[in-house]
Amino acid sequence: MTVSARERVAAFWDDHIEEWLSGADPTPPPLLQWFKSYQGVGPGQPTRDGFPEPYHGDLVGRERTPRMVVLGLNPGEFHSEFQSRDGICANEIKQHGSYSKWQTTCPYKRAPWTNAMGGNRYYRARLQFTRNWLQDPTADRRDLLIFESYPWHSKSITHLCGPRRRPSTSSCGSRSRNCPSKRCLPSAVPGTTSLRCSVYRFSTSWAPADPATVRRCQAGLCGRTGCRRASG
């Protein structure tokens, strides 16, 4: 029997969240890298005290295949009374047997969530967008699927989210902080060569062992895109 990509994604998260609800905190390398890809601070600091919520809706089409998929940022603020291991939502997931089955019930647009938190403006806006886009005023929760860019909770987003890059070494030998614009300002100093990043204002100096390398840097021949040589 062929398993669809949606079924594989649903099965992965069902297993992961079931393990989390049992008391573990599984972080295989891909998930750990994903978690570390966002480093918000203050109200934007992410937490694993609540279960991750990678999507909202009927991913595998148990009732009906969704007609609209939208992308969110993350599942929002963590509320321990709902999303902790002994929270209301966590207990509902256990009762339904899996996260994917629980998500078919539109849990954040019904009681007990709405009794405690009020109406869900975020969801209402996206459902209205779905109806407008499909030109179908009867479209309902079964037609909408929301994927989160980052599945862990935080009260707000205070930092860019993306893969963490390792520092790179330029051709002239200086260690940079992987400036994405590649706009560095190398300058020759007696006995050393320095590299000053015009974006991050980061400077470093090194004593080159190879005079030919110094000459290449001074001549702007290191091959770095957009690199300008500065004197001084």
TITOR-552440 format. One line per 4 residues: number of its first residue (from 1); their letters; for each residue x, y, z of N, C-alpha, C. Coordinates in nm, 2 decimals. Layout:
% residues N
NUM) a) X/Y/Z/X/Y/Z/X/Y/Z  ...
//
This chain:
% residues 232
1) mtvs) 0.08/-0.12/0.00/0.00/0.00/0.00/0.09/0.12/0.00  0.06/0.22/-0.09/0.14/0.34/-0.10/0.10/0.44/0.01  0.20/0.49/0.07/0.18/0.59/0.18/0.21/0.73/0.12  0.12/0.82/0.13/0.14/0.95/0.07/0.23/1.04/0.16
5) arer) 0.29/1.14/0.10/0.37/1.23/0.18/0.30/1.29/0.30  0.18/1.33/0.28/0.10/1.38/0.39/0.08/1.28/0.50  0.06/1.16/0.47/0.05/1.05/0.57/0.18/1.03/0.64  0.29/1.04/0.57/0.43/1.03/0.64/0.45/1.14/0.74
9) vaaf) 0.42/1.26/0.69/0.43/1.38/0.78/0.35/1.37/0.91  0.22/1.33/0.89/0.13/1.31/1.00/0.18/1.20/1.09  0.23/1.09/1.04/0.28/0.98/1.12/0.40/1.02/1.20  0.49/1.10/1.14/0.61/1.15/1.21/0.57/1.23/1.33
13) wddh) 0.48/1.33/1.31/0.44/1.42/1.42/0.35/1.35/1.52  0.27/1.25/1.48/0.19/1.17/1.58/0.29/1.10/1.67  0.39/1.04/1.62/0.49/0.96/1.70/0.56/1.06/1.79  0.61/1.17/1.73/0.69/1.26/1.81/0.61/1.32/1.93
17) ieew) 0.49/1.36/1.90/0.41/1.42/2.01/0.36/1.32/2.11  0.33/1.20/2.07/0.30/1.09/2.16/0.41/1.06/2.26  0.54/1.06/2.20/0.65/1.04/2.29/0.67/1.16/2.38  0.65/1.28/2.34/0.66/1.40/2.42/0.56/1.39/2.53
21) lsga) 0.43/1.35/2.50/0.33/1.35/2.60/0.36/1.24/2.71  0.44/1.14/2.67/0.47/1.04/2.77/0.58/1.08/2.86  0.64/1.20/2.84/0.74/1.25/2.94/0.87/1.27/2.88  0.90/1.23/2.75/1.03/1.25/2.69/1.03/1.38/2.62
25) dptp) 1.15/1.42/2.57/1.16/1.54/2.49/1.25/1.51/2.37  1.20/1.43/2.28/1.29/1.38/2.17/1.33/1.49/2.08  1.46/1.50/2.06/1.52/1.60/1.97/1.62/1.54/1.88  1.58/1.46/1.78/1.67/1.41/1.68/1.74/1.53/1.61
29) ppll) 1.85/1.51/1.55/1.93/1.62/1.48/1.84/1.71/1.40  1.76/1.67/1.31/1.68/1.76/1.23/1.59/1.85/1.31  1.53/1.80/1.41/1.44/1.88/1.50/1.52/1.98/1.58  1.63/1.93/1.63/1.72/2.01/1.72/1.77/2.13/1.64
33) qwfk) 1.81/2.11/1.51/1.86/2.22/1.43/1.74/2.31/1.40  1.62/2.26/1.38/1.51/2.34/1.35/1.47/2.43/1.47  1.48/2.37/1.59/1.45/2.44/1.71/1.55/2.56/1.73  1.68/2.53/1.71/1.78/2.63/1.72/1.78/2.73/1.61
37) syqg) 1.71/2.71/1.51/1.71/2.81/1.39/1.64/2.94/1.43  1.57/2.94/1.54/1.51/3.07/1.58/1.56/3.09/1.72  1.61/3.21/1.75/1.67/3.24/1.88/1.61/3.37/1.93  1.48/3.37/1.95/1.41/3.48/2.01/1.45/3.50/2.15
41) vgpg) 1.43/3.63/2.20/1.46/3.66/2.34/1.34/3.73/2.40  1.34/3.73/2.53/1.23/3.80/2.60/1.10/3.73/2.57  1.00/3.80/2.53/0.87/3.74/2.50/0.88/3.65/2.37  0.98/3.66/2.30/1.00/3.58/2.18/1.08/3.45/2.20
45) qptr) 1.12/3.43/2.32/1.19/3.31/2.35/1.11/3.18/2.33  1.15/3.09/2.25/1.07/2.96/2.23/1.08/2.87/2.35  0.98/2.78/2.36/0.98/2.69/2.47/0.94/2.55/2.42  0.99/2.45/2.49/0.95/2.31/2.47/0.87/2.26/2.59
49) dgfp) 0.82/2.35/2.67/0.74/2.31/2.78/0.60/2.27/2.73  0.56/2.31/2.61/0.44/2.27/2.55/0.47/2.18/2.43  0.37/2.10/2.39/0.39/2.02/2.27/0.40/2.10/2.14  0.49/2.07/2.05/0.49/2.14/1.92/0.37/2.13/1.84
53) epyh) 0.34/2.23/1.76/0.21/2.22/1.68/0.25/2.26/1.54  0.29/2.16/1.46/0.34/2.19/1.32/0.24/2.23/1.22  0.11/2.19/1.25/0.01/2.22/1.15/-0.13/2.22/1.22  -0.23/2.28/1.16/-0.36/2.29/1.21/-0.46/2.25/1.10
57) gdlv) -0.54/2.15/1.12/-0.63/2.11/1.02/-0.62/1.96/0.99  -0.70/1.91/0.89/-0.71/1.77/0.86/-0.60/1.74/0.76  -0.48/1.71/0.80/-0.37/1.70/0.71/-0.39/1.58/0.62  -0.43/1.47/0.67/-0.45/1.35/0.58/-0.58/1.33/0.52
61) grer) -0.67/1.43/0.54/-0.80/1.43/0.47/-0.89/1.32/0.52  -0.90/1.31/0.65/-0.99/1.20/0.71/-1.14/1.24/0.68  -1.17/1.36/0.68/-1.31/1.40/0.65/-1.32/1.45/0.51  -1.22/1.54/0.47/-1.22/1.59/0.33/-1.08/1.65/0.31
65) tprm) -1.03/1.64/0.19/-0.90/1.70/0.15/-0.91/1.85/0.15  -0.82/1.91/0.23/-0.83/2.06/0.24/-0.80/2.12/0.10  -0.87/2.23/0.07/-0.86/2.30/-0.05/-0.77/2.42/-0.05  -0.73/2.46/0.07/-0.65/2.58/0.09/-0.54/2.55/0.20
69) vvlg) -0.41/2.58/0.16/-0.30/2.56/0.26/-0.24/2.70/0.27  -0.22/2.74/0.40/-0.16/2.87/0.43/-0.04/2.85/0.52  0.05/2.94/0.52/0.17/2.93/0.61/0.16/3.03/0.72  0.18/2.98/0.85/0.19/3.06/0.96/0.33/3.07/1.01
73) lnpg) 0.35/3.15/1.12/0.48/3.17/1.17/0.51/3.06/1.28  0.43/3.07/1.38/0.45/2.96/1.49/0.31/2.96/1.56  0.29/2.86/1.65/0.16/2.84/1.71/0.13/2.94/1.82  0.21/3.04/1.84/0.18/3.15/1.94/0.22/3.12/2.08
77) efhs) 0.16/3.19/2.17/0.20/3.19/2.31/0.16/3.05/2.38  0.25/3.00/2.46/0.23/2.88/2.54/0.14/2.90/2.66  0.04/2.83/2.67/-0.05/2.83/2.78/-0.05/2.70/2.85  0.01/2.70/2.97/0.04/2.57/3.04/-0.09/2.49/3.07
81) efqs) -0.20/2.57/3.10/-0.32/2.50/3.13/-0.38/2.42/3.01  -0.33/2.45/2.89/-0.38/2.38/2.77/-0.27/2.29/2.71  -0.15/2.34/2.70/-0.05/2.28/2.62/0.06/2.21/2.69  0.06/2.21/2.82/0.16/2.13/2.90/0.12/1.98/2.89
85) rdgi) 0.21/1.90/2.95/0.18/1.75/2.94/0.05/1.71/3.01  0.01/1.79/3.11/-0.11/1.75/3.18/-0.22/1.86/3.15  -0.20/1.93/3.04/-0.30/2.04/3.00/-0.42/1.98/2.93  -0.52/2.07/2.91/-0.65/2.03/2.85/-0.63/1.97/2.71
89) cane) -0.55/2.04/2.63/-0.53/2.00/2.49/-0.45/1.87/2.49  -0.35/1.86/2.58/-0.27/1.73/2.58/-0.36/1.61/2.61  -0.45/1.63/2.71/-0.55/1.52/2.75/-0.64/1.49/2.63  -0.68/1.59/2.56/-0.77/1.57/2.44/-0.70/1.49/2.33
93) ikqh) -0.57/1.52/2.31/-0.49/1.44/2.21/-0.49/1.29/2.25  -0.47/1.27/2.38/-0.46/1.13/2.43/-0.60/1.06/2.41  -0.70/1.14/2.43/-0.84/1.08/2.41/-0.87/1.05/2.27  -0.82/1.13/2.18/-0.85/1.11/2.03/-0.75/1.01/1.97
97) gsys) -0.64/0.98/2.04/-0.55/0.88/2.00/-0.43/0.93/1.92  -0.43/1.05/1.87/-0.31/1.11/1.80/-0.33/1.26/1.78  -0.22/1.33/1.75/-0.23/1.47/1.72/-0.31/1.49/1.59  -0.29/1.41/1.49/-0.35/1.43/1.36/-0.51/1.42/1.38
101) kwqt) -0.55/1.32/1.46/-0.70/1.31/1.47/-0.75/1.42/1.56  -0.68/1.47/1.66/-0.72/1.58/1.74/-0.74/1.71/1.66  -0.65/1.73/1.56/-0.65/1.85/1.48/-0.77/1.85/1.39  -0.83/1.74/1.36/-0.95/1.74/1.27/-1.07/1.81/1.34
105) tcpy) -1.06/1.83/1.48/-1.17/1.88/1.55/-1.17/2.03/1.57  -1.07/2.10/1.50/-1.05/2.24/1.51/-1.05/2.29/1.65  -0.95/2.24/1.73/-0.96/2.26/1.88/-0.95/2.41/1.92  -0.89/2.50/1.84/-0.88/2.64/1.89/-0.99/2.72/1.84
109) krap) -1.10/2.66/1.79/-1.22/2.74/1.75/-1.34/2.68/1.82  -1.32/2.61/1.93/-1.43/2.56/2.00/-1.40/2.56/2.15  -1.49/2.52/2.23/-1.47/2.50/2.37/-1.39/2.38/2.39  -1.30/2.38/2.50/-1.29/2.47/2.61/-1.20/2.59/2.58
113) wtna) -1.13/2.59/2.46/-1.03/2.70/2.43/-1.11/2.83/2.42  -1.21/2.84/2.35/-1.28/2.97/2.33/-1.35/3.02/2.46  -1.38/2.92/2.55/-1.44/2.97/2.68/-1.34/3.04/2.76  -1.21/3.00/2.75/-1.11/3.06/2.83/-1.04/3.18/2.76
117) mggn) -1.02/3.17/2.63/-0.95/3.26/2.55/-1.03/3.36/2.46  -1.16/3.33/2.45/-1.24/3.41/2.36/-1.23/3.36/2.21  -1.29/3.44/2.12/-1.29/3.40/1.98/-1.15/3.40/1.92  -1.12/3.32/1.82/-0.99/3.31/1.76/-0.99/3.40/1.64
121) ryyr) -0.94/3.52/1.65/-0.94/3.61/1.54/-0.84/3.57/1.43  -0.73/3.51/1.47/-0.63/3.46/1.37/-0.70/3.36/1.28  -0.77/3.26/1.34/-0.83/3.15/1.26/-0.94/3.21/1.17  -1.03/3.30/1.23/-1.14/3.35/1.16/-1.09/3.43/1.03
125) arlq) -0.98/3.50/1.05/-0.93/3.58/0.93/-0.88/3.49/0.82  -0.82/3.38/0.86/-0.77/3.28/0.76/-0.88/3.20/0.69  -0.98/3.17/0.77/-1.10/3.11/0.71/-1.17/3.20/0.62  -1.18/3.32/0.65/-1.25/3.42/0.56/-1.17/3.44/0.43
129) ftrn) -1.03/3.44/0.45/-0.95/3.44/0.33/-0.97/3.32/0.24  -0.98/3.21/0.30/-1.01/3.08/0.23/-1.14/3.09/0.15  -1.24/3.14/0.21/-1.37/3.16/0.14/-1.36/3.26/0.03  -1.29/3.37/0.05/-1.28/3.47/-0.05/-1.20/3.41/-0.17
133) wlqd) -1.09/3.35/-0.14/-1.00/3.29/-0.24/-1.07/3.19/-0.33  -1.14/3.10/-0.26/-1.21/2.99/-0.33/-1.34/3.04/-0.39  -1.38/3.16/-0.35/-1.51/3.21/-0.40/-1.62/3.12/-0.36  -1.61/3.07/-0.23/-1.71/2.98/-0.18/-1.74/3.01/-0.04
137) ptad) -1.85/3.08/-0.01/-1.89/3.12/0.13/-1.92/3.01/0.22  -1.93/2.89/0.17/-1.96/2.77/0.25/-1.84/2.70/0.30  -1.72/2.74/0.25/-1.59/2.67/0.29/-1.58/2.68/0.44  -1.54/2.56/0.50/-1.53/2.56/0.65/-1.40/2.50/0.69
141) rrdl) -1.39/2.46/0.82/-1.26/2.42/0.87/-1.20/2.30/0.80  -1.28/2.22/0.73/-1.23/2.11/0.66/-1.15/2.15/0.53  -1.17/2.27/0.49/-1.11/2.32/0.37/-0.98/2.39/0.39  -0.95/2.42/0.52/-0.83/2.50/0.55/-0.73/2.42/0.63
145) life) -0.60/2.43/0.58/-0.49/2.36/0.65/-0.38/2.47/0.67  -0.33/2.48/0.79/-0.23/2.58/0.83/-0.10/2.51/0.87  0.01/2.54/0.80/0.14/2.49/0.84/0.21/2.60/0.91  0.28/2.56/1.02/0.37/2.66/1.09/0.51/2.65/1.04
149) sypw) 0.57/2.77/1.02/0.71/2.77/0.98/0.80/2.72/1.09  0.76/2.74/1.22/0.83/2.70/1.34/0.73/2.65/1.44  0.74/2.52/1.47/0.63/2.45/1.54/0.63/2.47/1.69  0.72/2.54/1.75/0.73/2.56/1.89/0.67/2.69/1.93
153) hsks) 0.62/2.70/2.06/0.55/2.81/2.10/0.64/2.93/2.15  0.60/3.05/2.12/0.65/3.17/2.18/0.55/3.28/2.18  0.56/3.37/2.27/0.45/3.47/2.28/0.46/3.57/2.16  0.58/3.59/2.11/0.59/3.67/1.99/0.71/3.63/1.91
157) ithl) 0.74/3.69/1.79/0.85/3.66/1.71/0.94/3.78/1.72  1.07/3.76/1.77/1.16/3.87/1.79/1.29/3.86/1.72  1.30/3.76/1.63/1.42/3.73/1.56/1.39/3.66/1.43  1.48/3.67/1.34/1.47/3.60/1.21/1.48/3.45/1.24
161) cgpr) 1.41/3.37/1.16/1.42/3.23/1.17/1.48/3.17/1.04  1.58/3.09/1.06/1.65/3.03/0.94/1.76/2.94/0.98  1.82/2.87/0.89/1.93/2.77/0.92/2.05/2.85/0.98  2.11/2.79/1.08/2.23/2.84/1.14/2.35/2.81/1.05
165) rrps) 2.43/2.91/1.01/2.54/2.89/0.92/2.67/2.89/1.00  2.76/2.80/0.96/2.89/2.79/1.02/2.98/2.91/0.97  3.06/2.97/1.06/3.15/3.07/1.01/3.24/3.02/0.90  3.26/3.11/0.81/3.34/3.07/0.69/3.48/3.14/0.69
169) tssc) 3.57/3.08/0.62/3.70/3.14/0.61/3.72/3.20/0.47  3.75/3.32/0.46/3.77/3.38/0.33/3.90/3.33/0.26  3.91/3.36/0.13/4.02/3.31/0.06/4.15/3.38/0.10  4.14/3.50/0.16/4.26/3.56/0.21/4.30/3.51/0.35
173) gsrs) 4.23/3.43/0.41/4.27/3.36/0.53/4.20/3.41/0.66  4.13/3.52/0.65/4.07/3.58/0.77/3.93/3.51/0.80  3.91/3.49/0.93/3.78/3.43/0.97/3.67/3.54/0.98  3.56/3.52/0.91/3.45/3.61/0.91/3.34/3.55/0.99
177) rncp) 3.23/3.63/1.01/3.11/3.58/1.07/3.01/3.55/0.97  3.05/3.50/0.85/2.96/3.46/0.74/2.87/3.57/0.70  2.92/3.69/0.68/2.84/3.81/0.64/2.77/3.77/0.51  2.63/3.77/0.52/2.55/3.73/0.40/2.57/3.82/0.28
181) skrc) 2.61/3.95/0.30/2.63/4.04/0.19/2.76/4.03/0.12  2.86/3.96/0.19/2.99/3.94/0.14/3.06/4.08/0.12  3.02/4.18/0.19/3.08/4.31/0.18/3.19/4.32/0.30  3.31/4.29/0.27/3.41/4.30/0.37/3.51/4.40/0.32
185) lpsa) 3.58/4.46/0.42/3.68/4.56/0.39/3.82/4.52/0.44  3.90/4.44/0.36/4.03/4.41/0.41/4.13/4.52/0.39  4.22/4.54/0.49/4.32/4.65/0.48/4.45/4.60/0.53  4.56/4.64/0.46/4.69/4.60/0.50/4.74/4.68/0.61
189) vpgt) 4.80/4.61/0.71/4.86/4.68/0.83/5.00/4.61/0.84  5.11/4.69/0.87/5.24/4.63/0.87/5.24/4.50/0.96  5.28/4.39/0.89/5.29/4.27/0.96/5.16/4.19/0.98  5.05/4.25/0.95/4.92/4.18/0.97/4.83/4.22/0.86
193) tslr) 4.72/4.15/0.85/4.61/4.19/0.76/4.48/4.18/0.84  4.40/4.28/0.83/4.27/4.28/0.90/4.15/4.27/0.81  4.04/4.22/0.87/3.92/4.21/0.79/3.81/4.28/0.87  3.75/4.38/0.81/3.64/4.45/0.88/3.51/4.44/0.80
197) csvy) 3.41/4.38/0.86/3.28/4.36/0.79/3.20/4.49/0.80  3.16/4.54/0.68/3.09/4.67/0.68/2.95/4.65/0.73  2.90/4.53/0.74/2.76/4.51/0.79/2.76/4.49/0.94  2.83/4.40/0.99/2.83/4.37/1.13/2.93/4.44/1.21
201) rfst) 3.02/4.53/1.15/3.12/4.60/1.22/3.21/4.51/1.30  3.25/4.40/1.24/3.33/4.30/1.31/3.47/4.30/1.25  3.57/4.31/1.34/3.71/4.32/1.29/3.79/4.21/1.34  3.88/4.16/1.27/3.98/4.06/1.32/4.11/4.08/1.25
205) swap) 4.22/4.04/1.31/4.35/4.06/1.25/4.42/3.92/1.26  4.51/3.90/1.16/4.59/3.78/1.16/4.72/3.80/1.10  4.82/3.73/1.14/4.96/3.74/1.09/4.98/3.64/0.98  4.98/3.68/0.86/4.99/3.58/0.75/5.13/3.52/0.74
209) adpa) 5.13/3.39/0.71/5.26/3.33/0.69/5.30/3.33/0.55  5.21/3.36/0.46/5.24/3.35/0.31/5.24/3.50/0.25  5.35/3.56/0.22/5.34/3.69/0.16/5.26/3.70/0.04  5.25/3.59/-0.04/5.18/3.60/-0.16/5.03/3.62/-0.13
213) tvrr) 4.98/3.56/-0.02/4.84/3.57/0.02/4.81/3.72/0.05  4.91/3.78/0.12/4.89/3.93/0.15/4.88/4.01/0.03  4.97/3.98/-0.07/4.96/4.06/-0.20/4.83/4.04/-0.27  4.78/3.92/-0.27/4.65/3.89/-0.33/4.54/3.97/-0.26
217) cqag) 4.54/3.98/-0.13/4.44/4.05/-0.05/4.45/4.20/-0.08  4.58/4.25/-0.08/4.60/4.39/-0.11/4.55/4.43/-0.25  4.56/4.34/-0.34/4.52/4.36/-0.48/4.38/4.34/-0.51  4.31/4.29/-0.41/4.16/4.26/-0.42/4.14/4.14/-0.51
221) lcgr) 4.23/4.04/-0.50/4.22/3.92/-0.59/4.17/3.80/-0.51  4.12/3.82/-0.39/4.07/3.71/-0.31/3.95/3.64/-0.36  3.88/3.71/-0.45/3.76/3.65/-0.52/3.63/3.67/-0.44  3.63/3.74/-0.33/3.51/3.76/-0.26/3.42/3.86/-0.33
225) tgcr) 3.29/3.82/-0.35/3.20/3.91/-0.43/3.18/4.04/-0.35  3.19/4.15/-0.42/3.16/4.28/-0.36/3.27/4.33/-0.26  3.38/4.26/-0.25/3.48/4.30/-0.15/3.56/4.42/-0.20  3.57/4.52/-0.11/3.65/4.64/-0.15/3.77/4.65/-0.06
229) rasg) 3.88/4.69/-0.11/4.00/4.71/-0.03/4.01/4.85/0.03  4.03/4.86/0.16/4.04/4.99/0.22/4.18/5.01/0.28  4.24/5.12/0.27/4.37/5.15/0.32/4.36/5.20/0.46  4.47/5.19/0.54/4.47/5.24/0.68/4.49/5.13/0.77
//
